């Protein structure tokens, strides 16, 4: 199951929420974090931003393996890997999720 499939109704945002490192996130990302209990995923995305200042657009994906490990991968949108982090254990309630980071705002692809 892809978490994004359950959040298709988010096609824009009414609110922006301030998060760490001055980042903002949208209603859809807030719903992702609340419904799938994955604020830690947003923490990872935001914590790398000081190192990715020059990258104005990023695609962040979370993929869960059968053994409850996971990988968080950041690309530039053209499959160039910018960052990768292994997660030794997760109870994430889906198999995958994707968020975009554009100009300091973390959003769902459907909200772009």
Secondary structure, 3 states (H helix, E strand, C coil): CEHHHHHCCCCCCCCEEECHHHCEEEHHHHHHHHHCCCHHHHHHHHHCHHHCCCCCEEEEEEEECCCCCEEEEEECCCCCEEEEEEECCCCCCCCEEEEEEECCEEECHHHC
